[in-house]
Amino acid sequence: MMFLEFLVWGAWYGAIAVYMSANGMKDLTHWPFTANAIAAIVSPFFVGLIADRFFATQKVLGTLHLIGAVFMFLAPSFSDSPIVFILLLIAYNICYMPTLSLANTLAFGQMTNQEKEFPAIRVFGTIGWIAAGLIISYGLSGFVADVKPESTALPLYLSAGFSVLLGFYSFTLPNTPPPAAGKAVSARAIIGVDAFKQLGSPSFYVFLLSSFLICIPLAVYYNYTQLYLASAGFEKIAATQVLGQVSEIGFMVIMPLLFRRLGVKWMLGIGMAAWVLRYALFAAGAPDAVTWMILTGIALHGICYDFFFVTGQIYMDKAASPEIRGQAQGLIIFTTYGVGMFVGAQAAGYLYNSFLQQNESLSLEQWQRFWWIPAAFAMGILLLFLAIFREKRSPS
């Protein structure tokens, strides 16, 4: 289940910007990522107010994947109508994003020791994302001639097909009754208002603000790395990007050791510093398309993601009381993948289009200037965080 869940996502997410750019929508490539953020804002309400209260988890999971597959399958047919195309992607994402929480809920429901068992299950999601990139760049190349598979509709159809497979497979998964059946659930609880009040402190506000702001350069990476790789002459774009997920697995393994030694503040700080270094490498390597710099920037994804986002989730869990831990996690997801990525995707689109002007794509010199902007922005967030955030460490 977890393998297919992220295979479905990775199949379209890692190629959509190249496809849109090749189909006359080069100035709109930030909208699929905006759609993803809109769905991240909406999905907690769907899961908390409806799915968790009235329907068995595996049935909702299967139904949403089947409906989403229809929207994804239809989307390429409207590539000449950008508004309809983007609306279909929004509809698809509204179906898909709740399935992330539902898949976790179903997995946790079958475990007796979540802390030990879940990481071994969740890693198959990362493997699924890696498989998606390899299938697109290498598996689909035999079905097209003289063009990159990422520039065709095949990745979208692949995503739709795997979504159908996962949809039907979901109905065979163990029955998982709605976990909040009969319980009162409010929108206030879902977005974490109580958690915000209980955790309120200067350092907590700095952490939450930093989490929101770091999603702006994060969105630049997700939105435009595909197009940057194409401009730099990379042929296997989707496969190249999965280097970031491979490194993510490696850094996830060593995180517990580093966490004990460094603590929350420096783990978060290293994560943000990795964003600065990544964009600096992209910028420095752009004029001559220096392969090792670009690949190193992609490989830093493991530090960028694990050290900041995973550490942030641990920080929220440790700071919150048992009664509001669920709300605390909902608050950080709402702040980052929801509002943060929405603002970030729009800001990234504005930045890219200001460089694009009337050209078909950015020149390598333009890409250099482009990447220095998120590098400087991430550096500002890092300095703000290190100067103000104060961590209370318990004695070891």
Protein Blocks (a to p, Z undefined) as FASTA:
>chain_A
ZZmmmmmmmmmmmmmmmmmmmnopammmmmmmmmmmmmmmmmmmmmmmmmmmmpcfklmm
mmmmmmmmmmmmmmmmmmmmmklmmmmmmmmmmmmmmmmmmmmmmmmmmpcblmlmmmmm
mmmmmmmmmmmmmmmmmmmmmmpghiafklpmklmmmmmmmmmmmmmmmmmpccdddfkg
oiacdfklmnommmmmmmgcfklmmmmmmmmmmmmmmmmmmmmmmmmmmmnopablmlmm
mmmmmmmmmmmmmmmmmmmmnommlmmmmmmmmmmmmmmmmmmmmmnopaklmmmmmmmm
mmmmmmmmmmmmmmmmmmpcfklmmmmmmmmmmmmmmmmmmmmmmmmmmmmmmmnmmafb
dcfklmmmmmmmmmmmmmmmmmmmmmmmccddddZZ
